[in-house]
Amino acid sequence: MNPTQQATSNDKLQSVINRQLKSSIATIQSVLDDPSISSTLIAAAECTGNAMRNGRKLMVAGNGGSAAESQHLVAEFVSRLTVDRKALPAIALTVDTSILTAIGNDYDYENVFERQLEAIAQEGDVFFGMSTSSNSKNILKALKLAPQLGVKTIGLMGNGGGRMGPLCEYSIVVPSNTTMNIQEAHLCLEHIFCMLVEKVYFGMDFGEGKTPAVPAE
């Protein structure tokens, strides 16, 4: 590749970077500009924090990238987010391959989260379902079962809320139809959700003036 070709190639690659970052920023800005997202996030955090104070737990599930984000969110609760504190009770329903493959094989993949709720959910627990499409069948089945078990429901979605929206007590819909941008906004909202739950659980002054913990890794 000669210098001219290299320069052209670099310009094209740079345009990809610029375009994608602008798209990400625009999605986050649209979330910031929607007061209903903030108010629902606060209400969901209050529900979750109060459930944990009453000895109950948060159960989180999703597929693909949302499965990874489910595990990420649970890690923030069980380990820590920014400052040291007591571990908080949260479980990702996406991590036990024996359970997932047994249910998928013996029943159907649509049942992988519903069946786990049936096994471990307690009245007063919270189920947090994530889906960029808002139509994941296994999340829908879990959301339909949850109220029968006395479990509160939170949905983190995109694409207008799809079929999930009406099934969630707390529906948080990122205003985007682009999967990667929805996932980026979801991660941002998950971190904020954890911060809000911490304040509900430990008190409104929790984390104020404290130096963020530095991970050993």
Buried (B, 14 or more C-beta within 10 A) or exposed (E): EEEEEEEEEEEEEEEEEEEBEEBBEBBBEBBEEBEEBBEBBBBBBBBBBBBBEEEBBBBBBBBBBBBBBBBBBBBBBBEBBBBEBEEBBBBBBBEBEEBBEEBBEEEBBBBBBBBBBEEEBEEBBBBBBBBBBBBBBBBBBBBEBBEEBEBBBBBBBBBEBBBBBEBBBBBBBBBBEBBBBBBBBBBBBBBBBBBBBBBBBBEEEBBEEEEEEEEEE
